[in-house]
Amino acid sequence: MTSPQKSPFDYTADIATALATEGGHLSIGPGGFTLHYREGAMLSGYGCEAIKSQSIEAGLPVIDSRNVDLDMVLQLTLHGPLVAVGREPEPAPWYGLSYAPLEAVAAAYAAAGAEIWNIEGIELFEAVAKGSTVP
């Protein structure tokens, strides 16, 4: 009997750092993944499934926009706010290059059809997301 195959990639330490950081999260898009684990600190790569499953299991917030229309992802990325990772969010309204709470950014992605994991309260921010400058 063989044991289940494990991923050769272990992101445990990086995920733990992201969990300990306000706004820490994993974002996955058409170009791969970015783990936001400290202010200005990111880990990027292309093997999305291993880090996604490890992040979800650990309770880290995950935004997976691979199933969202590419034009919408570009609009959200280029014109929407950044997640305030390891720093205080700016007051609303949020625009491109402003810093918003993770929940607000996740709500905009959720409204576009992205998969959202381990983020409570997205419904509380839907009105903000719909009223933002991102179509």
C-alpha angles and dihedrals in degrees: 000000000000127000120238114277112258125210114257087224118083113189095170097119094045092047090049090053091049091050090054092051122081106244094013110152148141119251121192123190142155091290098051134269137316121196109203104203107154137008104293093357120114139162116209134188148138106244095088105167098064095050092040094055093043091049095048091047091051092049096249116152112256129193112190112185099167091112094051121099108270093232090056092048089052091050092050093045099044101035104025127083127270121246112258098237113185092347140079115276118240119245118270141291095073125200136171112315093012120119118244134175115274091245092058094051091044090052091057091050091046090052088054091052103263122151110251123196131185096001116121124198100030089138088060090062100042093100090052092048093049091047094050124105091255111097 
